[in-house]
Amino acid sequence: MSSLTRLPLAAAAGSALLLLLAGCETTDMQMGSASAKTMATGSAAGGATDNASTQLERCASPMGTVSLIENQNAGWYTVLRNEYKLPPTSNLLRLLIQQSNCFVVVERGAAGMNAMGRERQLMASGEMRQGSNFGPGQMVASDYGMSPEIVFNNSNAGGAGAALGGLVGGRYSGVLSAVGGNVQTKEAATMLTLIDNRSGVQVAASEGSASKTDLGAFGAAFGGSAAGGIGGYTNTAQGKVIAAAFMDAYNQMVRSLRQYKAQTVQGQGLGGGGRLTVDGSAPPQQTSAPGAAPASRGKK
């Protein structure tokens, strides 16, 4: 190849390199950057909110108090903390729940309960000032318990690389496969269950899902990290998808709770024996909580 032929090729290669390096420029710090946010945005203070997501369902008044119950021994929780290095899902749900005004969140986490117990120990030791008012009878009961779960999580559901390479074939198939291999679709599906803490009855359950196509690793197809600016979303993409899936589940639960109707067992109270009796079993009984009047027995 002559030097005259190589010159335009070198210029073209240099131009392409400059375009890739353009993504690496340093930018000023952006507080409240939209690119760094999840679906759970803004803040909440009591019944007031600021900059909350417009996609979050809201209630005119709370339906009761709720505590978060996160099973930290579950397999999904281990993956969440160890693989994705994400904080507990309860932190995210606390913000969504308070912003929605559908429930009042009460503390039942180990760290929070230990902190409250420590203050009461200081009060009992006599070290606190007079009038600190940490006496008994001030804790608010948790009417309901909400349990989150990630039931499906896929950090790469794409597969575009092989498709691109197979379509073109030939000497360019490797390059296109590398480009397509960095087009990743991240998906997550979540569940929420709401339990009545007094009776143990499940009040509501919902499923949510979300997906996001990530083009962030495009620069790796060219053998380096030149397109670092494009890839800034990659490191947190899975967390954002999980957050969106939990908001979807919570929104669906709220919509169902607006139409809530208590389940009843005809002719008896809950736990009175059930209607699916077996031969020789005791007859169903009418049940009621202490101090509550038993419901009238209906016709079977």
PyMOL commands that set and color helices and strands:
alter all, ss='L'
color gray80, all
select helices_A, chain A and resi 3-24+34-36+75-82+89-100+110-125+160-168+170-181+216-222+230-257
alter helices_A, ss='H'
color red, helices_A
select strands_A, chain A and resi 43-45+48-50+65-68+104-105+144-154+184-196+202-214
alter strands_A, ss='S'
color yellow, strands_A
deselect
rebuild
show_as cartoon
